[in-house]
Amino acid sequence: MVNVVEPKVEFIAGTEINFDPIDSVMEVDFDSSPSETLMTFAGRNCYQSFSRPRPETANDADYLERTLFEQGHWSIAEHATATFYITGVSRAFLTELTRHRHLSFSVLSQRFVDESDLNIVIPPALRENDYPARKGLERVSSDNEYYYRRLTSVLAEQGLGRKQAREAARAVLPNMVETRIVVTGNLRTWHEVIERRTQPDVDAEMREVMLMIEDKLADVSPVLFGKDALVQREKKAARAERKKNKERLGSINITLDGSVYSMDKVRDLLERLGARVDGIS
C-alpha cells in the first residue's frame, strides 16, 4: 500500500553550556539562549573583552549583530550546534541536502529497511488532490511497490539474504520515496544553508524544509534566525545587488563631445549636481 507523507522537522538536540566557568569571567546575559551565550563568550575571548566595555554592544544581541552581520566574523557561530530529525522528505531532497558537506548525516538505510509499504513524497507543485499528475504519480508508485515486493521475493527464493535482496530491489524505487534523516550542523553552517536554500529559485521541497528548520532555529538563536536576522539577510542581498550594479555600470563608457567618460565619472558628476538617476545613484 502506497502512503503519501509530508515533511516534518523536529529539533532534537542543541548546545548546552556550563555557566560556572563563563560566569567567573563574564557576566551572563540571561536574555540570551545558551547558543548565543557561547558565541558571545567565544567572540569576547579573542579580545578578552569580557567586561563588556562598549555600551553599544554591552548586551549579547547587539554584540552578535555587530560581530556577525556587520563585521562578518562568523567563526564564533561554529561553536554552537543544532540537530534535527527530518521525516517525510524524498530521496531527491536528500541529494540536495548532502551537497552541504559541513552538515553531518545519519540516513535511513534502504538495504536494511523494508520498503514494501511505500511512503512517497509528492512534490509541492503537485500536491493539489485533484491534480491529474498527482494521481499519475500515485499509480506509478503503486507499480514500483509491486515490482519491489516481487523482486525481493524472487531474490530471496534464489538464496540471497534479506539485505542483499533489498539492496538489489531498491533499484526500482523512485526519487520521491520517503527517507528519514538525523542532521547536525553548527550555526554558521545552518545560517549559510538557509540563506542559500530559501531563495525563490531553489528546489521547492528544499526551500519548504529549510523554512521549517529556520523557524525551529529561531528559538535556538533569535539573533541569527529570528525576524531581525531576516531583515539582515534582506539588507545583505540589497547591498550585494547594489555592488553588482555598480560594477556593471562601472564597465560602461559614455562619449560626450568627443571625450570618453566611465559611468563612475558620470555618476559622480550627477551627484555633485544633486541629481538622482535610477540604477546609478
C-alpha positions, -999 to 999 in steps of 0.1 A, spaced: 0 0 0 14 34 -10 13 61 17 16 98 10 37 117 36 47 153 40 78 170 55 82 172 93 111 187 112 118 181 149 145 198 169 162 171 190 195 184 203 214 217 207 242 234 226 242 233 264 267 253 284 283 251 318 276 286 333 301 285 361 334 290 341 317 315 319 302 335 348 336 336 365 350 359 338 319 374 321 285 384 334 259 362 317 232 379 298 202 357 307 181 372 278 203 351 255 200 315 246 227 290 255 240 291 219 241 329 220 259 330 253 285 306 239 290 326 207 294 358 228 319 342 251 339 328 222 340 362 205 349 382 236 377 357 244 395 368 212 400 403 227 395 395 263 366 420 264 346 401 290 338 432 309 316 444 280 334 478 278 314 493 249 278 504 258 265 499 222 275 462 223 270 455 261 242 430 256 247 398 236 221 406 209 238 439 199 273 423 202 263 394 179 245 415 154 276 437 150 302 409 151 283 385 127 263 407 104 283 439 102 319 426 107 314 391 92 332 373 119 312 341 116 337 317 131 322 322 166 289 307 153 307 274 146 309 266 184 271 262 187 252 233 171 217 221 163 204 187 154 171 179 137 151 148 128 137 152 94 110 129 81 85 129 52 112 141 27 122 125 -6 154 109 -17 156 138 -42 156 162 -12 184 141 4 205 146 -27 201 183 -25 208 184 13 240 164 12 257 189 -11 262 209 20 292 190 33 297 207 66 264 191 78 265 156 94 240 130 84 226 97 95 201 84 69 176 56 67 192 26 50 173 11 22 195 -20 24 181 -28 59 147 -12 60 118 -29 42 101 -6 17 72 -30 8 47 -4 22 60 25 2 59 60 16 61 87 -11 66 125 -10 45 144 -36 65 174 -50 50 207 -37 39 218 -72 17 186 -75 1 184 -40 -34 195 -50 -56 164 -46 -74 169 -79 -42 175 -99 -42 147 -126 -4 145 -125 -6 137 -88 -28 107 -95 -4 96 -121 25 97 -96 5 76 -72 -2 50 -99 34 48 -108 44 44 -72 20 15 -68 37 -2 -98 71 5 -82 59 -10 -49 47 -41 -67 80 -47 -85 99 -41 -53 80 -67 -35 82 -91 -64 120 -87 -67 127 -91 -30 106 -123 -31 123 -138 -62 158 -129 -50 151 -145 -16 139 -176 -33 172 -177 -52 191 -178 -19 200 -141 -14 199 -128 22 174 -102 32 199 -73 30 212 -83 -4 177 -88 -18 165 -54 -6 198 -38 -19 190 -51 -54 153 -44 -53 156 -8 -43 167 -1 -79 130 2 -88 122 28 -61 115 63 -73 132 96 -63 100 105 -44 103 76 -19 105 89 17 137 90 36 144 99 72 174 119 83 192 130 115 213 160 106 236 182 127 253 214 119 269 243 136 250 276 135 273 291 109 266 262 85 229 263 92 228 301 85 247 297 52 225 268 41 192 286 50 204 318 33 211 300 0 183 275 1 153 297 9 156 318 -23 126 316 -47 145 298 -74 157 268 -54 143 233 -53 107 237 -39 109 208 -14 143 220 -2 130 255 3 100 243 22 121 222 47 147 249 52 120 274 61 107 249 87 142 245 101 147 282 102 115 285 122 129 260 147 163 277 149 146 310 158 143 295 193 179 283 193 192 318 184 167 346 178 196 369 168 207 346 139 174 332 128 146 354 141 128 382 124 157 406 128 180 381 111 156 380 81 159 418 79 197 415 80 196 389 51 175 412 31 199 441 37 228 420 27 211 409 -5 203 446 -13 240 455 -7 251 428 -30 227 439 -57 239 475 -54 276 463 -56 267 442 -87 250 472 -104 279 495 -95 304 470 -110 283 466 -141 278 503 -146 314 510 -139 324 490 -170 302 512 -193 318 542 -210 300 572 -224 313 595 -251 304 632 -247 317 659 -271 345 636 -282 356 627 -247 351 592 -231 338 590 -195 333 560 -174 298 555 -158 315 561 -124 326 595 -135 291 603 -148 276 592 -115 300 613 -95 291 643 -117 254 638 -113 258 635 -75 277 668 -74 248 684 -93 223 669 -68 207 647 -95 194 612 -89 192 586 -117 176 552 -110 202 524 -112 231 549 -109 228 567 -76 
